[in-house]
Every structure is written in structure tokens, then in C-alpha cells.
Amino acid sequence: MLDLVNIEDWLAIDTKPLVIAGPCSAETEEQVMDTASQLAAIPNVKIFRAGIWKPRSRPGEFEGIGKEGLLWLQEVQKEYGLKTAIEVAEPKHVELALKHGVDILWVGARTVVNPFSMQTIVDALKGIDIPVMVKNPINPDINLWRGALERLNTADIKKLVAIHRGFSDYRESIYRNNPYWEIPIELKRNYPELPVICDPSHITGNPDYLGEISQIALNLEMKGLMIETHRNPQAALSDAFQQVTPAKLSKIIGNLQTKYPTGSPDFQQKLAGLRARIDHADHELIGNLAERFELVNEIAHHKKEHQITILQLERWKKLLENRIKKGTDKGLDKAFIQKLFDLIHTESIKRQTEIVDRKNEG
């Protein structure tokens, strides 16, 4: 459990979904103010985000305007009544952000991945009552994400939000970062009191998929969205390809459907019945897997007795083809069946190896 203040108590924003929007980077005062002016006209946008310091992979790329941009964010607060949010990656950033009255801080994926860096941020925030949002680490490691949140909470930071921005993946994908939805779902299961929002800009890397990913996030009961928005994305100095105009953002928000966690008694009754059937199916599935691996153990003893090799590639190839066909005939996804039986096969080989290598039985 985390010791948190309820987000509704400190944010006091009743729009659904909550939208945090603004450019990847603050570039000029005119760009910041013009973008903020357009965003202030969108009812769901109550928080203006902008990158002040940008962690770039290679030297020579635009690394942010620096503290000058903090003065522009003060003007955004004063002129348009929007709260402001920026990324901090080192104690100096925290100090300057607090000095210039930034409302919300966030810790980026590159910082979360390093516990040493996280601790320097935590030390700089001790005794400070300010909301902090924590993005997931670049790699799909929930413990790093949990660790960053727990470090902040132990420093008495009680206004915490997790940001799901997707994970780096070596596999080819239509997305810039793989959503791996099961990871934020597991985080919510571990910390039901923790609000989670989604950053579809970094997940997709492509405005064409923003609506789709945003809707999935809301369907999973995430509290809101962080979407990179620029008055002229093609001219942006960083991440130009994934930003949208305020007009495009307004259209995306307008097409979203807000889901509700509860429903009518009839809905709840039917849902309970369906969940009970899932529970029963899961119990049968676990029983079937246990029976299968008992058979694997018998095969291993039989192979050991007759000095037969464990790995039988031709048999495995034919089995996999057969199971994929049967699965797809039942409407199951081919890649899912492949992954499932790869896991089963790996466990089978492991069990057989342990039995065959066992020198003294009984």
C-alpha cells in the first residue's frame, strides 16, 4: 500500500477524461503562449505540459530551452489559468521548478530506470508538498516503476500519479513503444489507491493511433491522458512526428467514450455470472495443465529408461502446427497460440532435463 492523498482532493478537476496537453518542448515564448491559448479553449485540458530540459540520446540535438522557459509557464498560469507540469531529472531542475511555481512535476522514463537518479530526486523533494507523476521505465520492469513510486512515498510525497507511456521493445511494431497493458494493470492491482494516466503520444509515436490507444486507456479505467500538442507540429524542435495541433486534440477528445466502473443491478448480475464462468474455466485450465505436465514427467522417465534424447524437433514441429491450426479454427490468435505453446514446451524441456539428469532416485 502507498500512503496517498486522493487525487480528487488535491487536483479538484472534474472533467472526464482529464487531459494534460502541451508541446514536447518549450521552444519560444510565442510558441508556448499560442499553444496554451488554444488549449485553454478545450474544456478537458486543465494542465499545460512542456519540456524545459530534454534528455536527448545524441549530442547536438535540441536539449530544451532551460530555465528561461519557466518564466513562460508562469505567464501561462497567469494568462490562462492552466496548471503547469514539467519533467525533472536532477535536483537543480527541482529547485528551479519550485522557485518558479510549477504546479506538478513528473519524472521521466530515463530517470525512473536508474535508482541512483531517483534517489537524488527524492532527496531534493523531501519536505515539499507537490504532486509528482512517475512515468514507467523504458524497459518493461514493473519493479523499477514500483521502486520509484515507493521511494517518493517514503519521502512523504503523497500526491502521486503513475504515467503509462509504453516500453521499448526489440520486436517490430506499429507503435513507438509497446503498450504491454498487463504491466499498468498489475501496477493498479498492487496499488488500487494509485491513479494511473496514459501517455498515448509516446506509446504510438504516430497521431493516427492516438484515439485508439486513448480509448483503450479509458476502458481500463485510467484517470486521464497526457498528449503532446504543438501549434505547428511539423516545425517542432523535438518529436515533431508524434505531436498534434490543439484542433486535432479537440477532435480526438470529442470522439472518446467515457466508460463507467459500475452499472445497473442487471448489468452487475450478468457480469458476476460471466466472471464466475471465467473462474470455472480457469480452474479447468489449471487442472488440464497440471495433468499435461504429469504426462510430461512420465515421458521423461520413459526416455531416461530407454536412453532416448529429450528434444524431439520433428515431433515438436508437427505438434505446434497442429495446435496452431486447432486454435485458429476456434478463433484464437495465431501469435497467442504460438507463444502459449512455446511456454509449455520450455517448461516441458526443463522438467524432462531435471528428471533425466537426476542420478539417484528413491
C-alpha positions as CSV (number, residue, x, y, z in Angstrom):
1,M,0.0,0.0,0.0
2,L,1.0,3.6,-0.7
3,D,0.1,6.4,1.7
4,L,-1.6,8.8,-0.8
5,V,-3.9,11.8,-0.8
6,N,-6.9,11.1,-3.1
7,I,-6.3,12.8,-6.5
8,E,-9.8,14.3,-6.4
9,D,-8.9,16.1,-3.2
10,W,-5.8,17.8,-4.5
11,L,-6.4,18.2,-8.2
12,A,-10.0,19.5,-8.0
13,I,-10.7,18.9,-11.7
14,D,-14.0,17.2,-12.5
15,T,-13.6,16.9,-16.3
16,K,-13.6,13.4,-17.7
17,P,-11.2,12.5,-19.1
18,L,-8.6,14.7,-17.5
19,V,-6.2,15.8,-20.3
20,I,-2.7,17.1,-19.8
21,A,-1.5,18.7,-23.0
22,G,1.2,20.9,-24.4
23,P,4.4,20.7,-26.5
24,C,7.1,18.2,-26.2
25,S,9.5,21.2,-25.7
26,A,9.0,24.8,-24.8
27,E,10.8,26.5,-27.7
28,T,9.9,30.2,-27.8
29,E,7.6,32.4,-25.7
30,E,5.3,32.9,-28.7
31,Q,5.0,29.1,-29.3
32,V,4.2,28.4,-25.7
33,M,1.7,31.2,-25.3
34,D,-0.1,30.5,-28.6
35,T,-0.3,26.8,-27.9
36,A,-1.6,27.4,-24.4
37,S,-4.2,29.9,-25.7
38,Q,-5.6,27.3,-28.0
39,L,-5.5,24.5,-25.3
40,A,-7.3,26.7,-22.7
41,A,-10.3,26.7,-25.0
42,I,-10.6,22.9,-24.7
43,P,-12.7,22.1,-21.6
44,N,-10.9,18.9,-20.8
45,V,-7.4,20.5,-20.8
46,K,-6.6,21.9,-17.3
47,I,-2.9,21.2,-17.2
48,F,-0.3,22.5,-19.6
49,R,2.8,20.4,-20.0
50,A,6.1,21.4,-21.6
51,G,9.6,20.0,-21.7
52,I,12.1,22.5,-20.3
53,W,15.1,20.2,-20.2
54,K,15.1,17.4,-22.8
55,P,17.2,14.2,-22.4
56,R,18.5,13.6,-25.9
57,S,20.2,10.4,-27.0
58,R,22.9,12.2,-29.0
59,P,24.8,15.5,-28.5
60,G,23.9,18.3,-30.8
61,E,20.1,17.7,-30.7
62,F,17.8,20.3,-29.1
63,E,18.1,19.7,-25.3
64,G,15.5,22.2,-24.2
65,I,15.3,25.9,-23.7
66,G,16.2,25.7,-20.0
67,K,15.1,27.9,-17.1
68,E,14.0,30.7,-19.4
69,G,11.0,28.6,-20.3
70,L,9.9,28.5,-16.7
71,L,9.1,32.2,-17.0
72,W,6.8,31.5,-19.9
73,L,5.0,28.8,-17.9
74,Q,4.4,31.4,-15.2
75,E,2.7,33.5,-17.9
76,V,0.6,30.5,-18.9
77,Q,-0.7,30.2,-15.3
78,K,-1.4,33.9,-15.1
79,E,-2.9,34.4,-18.5
80,Y,-5.0,31.2,-19.0
81,G,-5.4,29.7,-15.5
82,L,-3.9,26.4,-16.5
83,K,-1.8,24.4,-14.1
84,T,1.7,23.6,-15.3
85,A,3.7,20.4,-15.4
86,I,7.3,19.7,-16.3
87,E,9.8,16.9,-16.3
88,V,12.6,17.0,-13.7
89,A,15.7,14.8,-14.0
90,E,18.1,16.2,-11.4
91,P,17.9,18.2,-8.1
92,K,18.7,21.5,-9.9
93,H,15.6,21.0,-12.0
94,V,13.5,20.5,-8.9
95,E,14.9,23.6,-7.3
96,L,14.2,25.8,-10.3
97,A,10.7,24.4,-10.8
98,L,9.8,25.1,-7.2
99,K,11.3,28.6,-7.4
100,H,9.1,29.4,-10.5
101,G,5.9,28.0,-9.1
102,V,5.4,24.9,-11.3
103,D,2.3,23.1,-10.1
104,I,3.2,19.4,-11.0
105,L,6.5,17.6,-11.6
106,W,7.0,14.4,-13.5
107,V,9.9,12.0,-13.6
108,G,10.7,10.6,-17.0
109,A,11.3,7.1,-18.2
110,R,15.1,7.5,-18.4
111,T,15.3,8.7,-14.8
112,V,13.0,6.1,-13.4
113,V,15.2,3.3,-14.8
114,N,18.1,4.4,-12.5
115,P,17.5,4.1,-8.8
116,F,20.5,6.3,-8.1
117,S,19.0,9.2,-10.1
118,M,15.6,8.5,-8.5
119,Q,17.1,8.9,-5.0
120,T,18.6,12.3,-5.9
121,I,15.2,13.5,-7.0
122,V,13.6,12.1,-3.8
123,D,16.2,13.8,-1.6
124,A,15.5,17.1,-3.4
125,L,11.8,16.8,-2.7
126,K,11.9,15.8,1.0
127,G,9.5,18.1,2.9
128,I,8.0,19.5,-0.2
129,D,4.2,19.2,-0.8
130,I,3.9,19.0,-4.6
131,P,2.3,16.4,-6.9
132,V,4.7,14.1,-8.7
133,M,3.9,12.0,-11.7
134,V,6.1,9.0,-12.4
135,K,6.5,7.5,-15.9
136,N,7.2,3.8,-16.3
137,P,10.8,2.9,-17.0
138,I,11.9,2.4,-20.6
139,N,12.3,-1.3,-20.2
140,P,9.3,-3.5,-19.1
141,D,10.3,-3.9,-15.4
142,I,7.4,-3.2,-13.0
143,N,9.7,-3.4,-10.0
144,L,11.6,-0.3,-11.2
145,W,8.3,1.6,-11.6
146,R,7.1,0.4,-8.2
147,G,10.5,1.3,-6.6
148,A,10.4,4.9,-7.9
149,L,6.9,5.4,-6.6
150,E,7.8,3.8,-3.2
151,R,10.9,6.0,-2.9
152,L,8.9,9.1,-3.4
153,N,6.2,8.0,-1.0
154,T,8.7,7.2,1.8
155,A,9.9,10.8,1.4
156,D,6.3,11.9,2.3
157,I,5.3,12.7,-1.3
158,K,1.6,11.7,-1.0
159,K,0.2,13.3,-4.3
160,L,1.4,10.6,-6.7
161,V,0.3,9.7,-10.2
162,A,1.7,6.9,-12.4
163,I,2.1,7.6,-16.2
164,H,1.9,4.7,-18.6
165,R,4.0,5.7,-21.7
166,G,4.8,2.2,-23.1
167,F,8.0,0.2,-23.1
168,S,10.9,-0.2,-25.5
169,D,10.7,-3.5,-27.5
170,Y,13.1,-5.1,-29.9
171,R,10.3,-6.5,-31.9
172,E,8.8,-4.7,-34.9
173,S,5.6,-2.9,-34.1
174,I,3.3,-0.2,-35.4
175,Y,3.9,1.6,-32.1
176,R,6.9,3.6,-31.0
177,N,6.7,1.8,-27.6
178,N,4.8,-1.4,-26.8
179,P,1.9,-0.7,-24.5
180,Y,2.2,-4.0,-22.6
181,W,-1.1,-3.2,-20.9
182,E,-0.7,-6.0,-18.4
183,I,2.1,-4.0,-16.6
184,P,0.0,-0.9,-15.7
185,I,-2.9,-3.3,-14.9
186,E,-0.6,-5.2,-12.5
187,L,0.5,-1.8,-11.0
188,K,-3.1,-0.9,-10.4
189,R,-3.7,-4.3,-8.8
190,N,-0.7,-3.7,-6.5
191,Y,-1.7,-0.2,-5.6
192,P,-5.5,0.3,-6.1
193,E,-5.2,3.7,-4.5
194,L,-2.7,5.0,-7.1
195,P,-4.2,7.0,-10.1
196,V,-2.7,6.0,-13.4
197,I,-2.9,8.1,-16.6
198,C,-1.8,7.2,-20.1
199,D,0.7,9.0,-22.4
200,P,-0.5,7.8,-25.8
201,S,1.9,10.1,-27.6
202,H,4.9,8.1,-26.5
203,I,3.2,4.8,-26.9
204,T,2.1,5.4,-30.5
205,G,4.7,7.8,-31.9
206,N,2.0,8.4,-34.5
207,P,-1.0,10.7,-34.3
208,D,-3.1,8.2,-36.4
209,Y,-3.2,5.8,-33.4
210,L,-3.8,8.4,-30.6
211,G,-7.6,7.9,-30.5
212,E,-7.3,4.1,-30.4
213,I,-4.8,4.0,-27.6
214,S,-6.6,6.7,-25.6
215,Q,-9.8,4.8,-25.8
216,I,-8.2,1.6,-24.5
217,A,-6.7,3.5,-21.6
218,L,-10.1,4.9,-20.6
219,N,-11.6,1.4,-21.0
220,L,-9.0,0.2,-18.5
221,E,-10.2,2.9,-16.0
222,M,-7.1,5.2,-16.3
223,K,-7.8,8.6,-14.9
224,G,-6.7,10.7,-17.9
225,L,-4.3,11.3,-20.8
226,M,-1.1,13.2,-21.4
227,I,-0.9,14.2,-25.1
228,E,1.8,16.2,-26.8
229,T,0.3,19.2,-28.5
230,H,2.0,21.9,-30.6
231,R,0.6,24.8,-32.5
232,N,2.7,23.6,-35.6
233,P,4.0,20.1,-35.1
234,Q,5.9,20.0,-38.4
235,A,8.1,22.8,-37.1
236,A,8.7,21.3,-33.6
237,L,12.3,21.0,-32.5
238,S,11.7,17.6,-30.8
239,D,9.4,14.7,-31.5
240,A,7.7,16.5,-34.4
241,F,6.3,13.3,-35.7
242,Q,4.1,12.4,-32.7
243,Q,2.6,15.8,-31.8
244,V,-0.8,17.1,-32.8
245,T,-2.4,20.5,-33.1
246,P,-4.8,21.7,-30.5
247,A,-7.6,21.4,-33.1
248,K,-6.7,17.7,-33.7
249,L,-6.5,17.1,-30.0
250,S,-10.0,18.5,-29.5
251,K,-11.3,16.2,-32.2
252,I,-9.6,13.1,-30.6
253,I,-11.2,14.0,-27.2
254,G,-14.6,14.5,-28.7
255,N,-14.5,11.0,-30.2
256,L,-13.7,9.3,-26.9
257,Q,-16.3,7.4,-24.9
258,T,-16.0,7.5,-21.1
259,K,-16.6,4.2,-19.5
260,Y,-18.0,3.7,-16.0
261,P,-16.7,1.2,-13.5
262,T,-20.2,0.3,-12.2
263,G,-23.5,-0.2,-13.8
264,S,-27.1,-1.1,-13.1
265,P,-28.0,-4.1,-10.9
266,D,-28.9,-6.2,-14.0
267,F,-25.5,-5.3,-15.5
268,Q,-23.7,-6.3,-12.3
269,Q,-25.6,-9.5,-12.0
270,K,-24.8,-10.6,-15.6
271,L,-21.2,-9.5,-15.1
272,A,-20.9,-11.6,-11.9
273,G,-22.3,-14.6,-13.8
274,L,-19.8,-14.2,-16.6
275,R,-16.9,-13.8,-14.2
276,A,-18.0,-16.9,-12.3
277,R,-17.8,-18.8,-15.6
278,I,-14.3,-17.4,-16.2
279,D,-13.3,-18.6,-12.8
280,H,-14.6,-22.1,-13.6
281,A,-12.8,-22.1,-16.9
282,D,-9.6,-21.0,-15.3
283,H,-9.8,-23.8,-12.7
284,E,-10.3,-26.3,-15.5
285,L,-7.4,-24.8,-17.5
286,I,-5.0,-25.1,-14.5
287,G,-6.2,-28.7,-13.9
288,N,-5.5,-29.6,-17.5
289,L,-2.1,-28.0,-17.4
290,A,-1.2,-30.0,-14.3
291,E,-2.4,-33.2,-15.9
292,R,-0.3,-32.4,-19.0
293,F,2.9,-31.9,-17.1
294,E,2.3,-35.1,-15.1
295,L,2.3,-36.8,-18.5
296,V,5.5,-35.0,-19.4
297,N,7.1,-36.4,-16.3
298,E,6.1,-39.9,-17.3
299,I,7.6,-39.4,-20.7
300,A,10.8,-38.2,-19.2
301,H,11.1,-41.3,-17.0
302,H,10.4,-43.4,-20.1
303,K,13.0,-41.7,-22.2
304,K,15.5,-42.0,-19.4
305,E,14.9,-45.7,-19.0
306,H,15.5,-46.3,-22.7
307,Q,18.3,-43.7,-23.2
308,I,16.3,-41.5,-25.7
309,T,17.2,-37.8,-26.3
310,I,14.9,-35.2,-24.7
311,L,14.4,-32.9,-27.6
312,Q,12.4,-34.3,-30.5
313,L,12.3,-31.5,-33.0
314,E,10.2,-33.2,-35.7
315,R,7.6,-34.2,-33.1
316,W,7.5,-30.6,-31.7
317,K,7.2,-29.0,-35.1
318,K,4.2,-31.2,-36.0
319,L,2.6,-30.7,-32.6
320,L,2.9,-26.9,-32.9
321,E,1.4,-26.8,-36.4
322,N,-1.5,-29.0,-35.2
323,R,-2.2,-26.8,-32.1
324,I,-2.0,-23.6,-34.1
325,K,-4.5,-24.9,-36.6
326,K,-6.9,-26.1,-33.9
327,G,-6.5,-22.8,-32.1
328,T,-7.1,-20.6,-35.1
329,D,-10.1,-22.8,-36.1
330,K,-11.6,-21.9,-32.7
331,G,-11.0,-18.2,-33.4
332,L,-7.8,-17.8,-31.3
333,D,-4.9,-15.6,-32.4
334,K,-2.1,-17.5,-34.1
335,A,0.6,-15.5,-32.3
336,F,-1.1,-16.2,-28.9
337,I,-1.2,-19.9,-29.5
338,Q,2.5,-19.9,-30.6
339,K,3.5,-18.0,-27.5
340,L,1.4,-20.2,-25.2
341,F,2.8,-23.5,-26.6
342,D,6.4,-22.1,-26.6
343,L,6.0,-21.5,-22.9
344,I,4.5,-25.0,-22.4
345,H,7.4,-26.5,-24.4
346,T,10.0,-24.6,-22.5
347,E,8.6,-25.9,-19.2
348,S,8.4,-29.4,-20.6
349,I,12.0,-29.5,-21.6
350,K,13.0,-28.1,-18.2
351,R,11.1,-30.8,-16.4
352,Q,12.5,-33.6,-18.6
353,T,16.0,-32.3,-18.2
354,E,15.7,-32.3,-14.4
355,I,14.4,-35.9,-14.4
356,V,16.9,-37.2,-16.9
357,D,19.8,-35.5,-15.0
358,R,18.7,-36.9,-11.7
359,K,21.3,-39.5,-10.8
360,N,19.8,-41.0,-7.7
361,E,16.1,-41.6,-7.4
362,G,14.3,-43.0,-4.5
